[in-house]
Amino acid sequence: MEKLLYGECVTIKQRQDITRTIVHKLIAVHGNYPTKEKRRKVAGLLGDVLQLDPHIFYDEVTHEGFLVRGLENARRRLAR
């Protein structure tokens, strides 16, 4: 995380790890189905911190993004 604070680029692996951790915390705090508003706020925060477009984490129009995919995968694991 220290590298991110000094403006260095985020690797795919780092973005995946951060997204996975955030999804886990999002589920722990807001349950398996967080509201659109919660997803939008988290996507905005991730976009600001990682200096990436927040729409890659959650797009309100298409309801797709890394957060949505992470939530879907977590819910899929619950069904087992």
N, C-alpha and C positions, 0 to 999 in steps of 0.2 A: 504494500500500500504506500510505502514511503516514496517509491519511484513515481507513483501516480501524482503525488503532491508536488513533485518537481517537474511535471510536464512531460515525462517520458511516455512513449507509446504503450498501449496496452496490447498484450499478445492475445491470441484467441484463447489459449489455455487460461490465462489470467481472467479474461472476461467470463469464460465458462465457470471457473471456480467461484468468482464473485457472484455471478447470477445464481448459481446453485445454493450458495450460502444465504443469499437474500431470499430466495424462494422458500428455503427451509424456515427462516425466521418469519416470513410473511404468513406461512401456514401455522406456525406455532402461535402467533399473535392474533391473526384474523380468521383462522380456520381454513378449510380446504377450498372454500369459494369466496375469496376476498372480493369486495365490491369493485366496480369499475373505477370509482374514485380513488380507492386505495392503490389499485394497480397503476393508475395514471400518475399519482404522486410518487410512487416508488420508481417508476420509469423516469420521471423527471429528475429525481435525485440521482439515480444511476447515470443518467445522461450528463448531468452537471459534474459529478465526481470523476467519471471516466472520460469526459470530454468527447462523448459520442452523441449521436442523434438519439433522443429519447424514444423515437418511434421504432427503433429496432428492438426495444425492450417491450413496448406495448403500444400498439396503434389503435386508437379509439374507433377509427372507421372500420377497419377490417377485423378487429379483435384478434390480432395475431402479434407475435413477438416472442422474444426469449423468455419473458416471464410467463406468458400463456403456455408455452411449450413446457416449461419447467413445472408449472402447476398441473398440467395434464399428465406428465410423466409421474409425478408424485401421487396423483389420484389413481393412476393405473396400478401402481405398486400396492396401494391399499386394498385393491380388489383381490389380491392373492391370498 
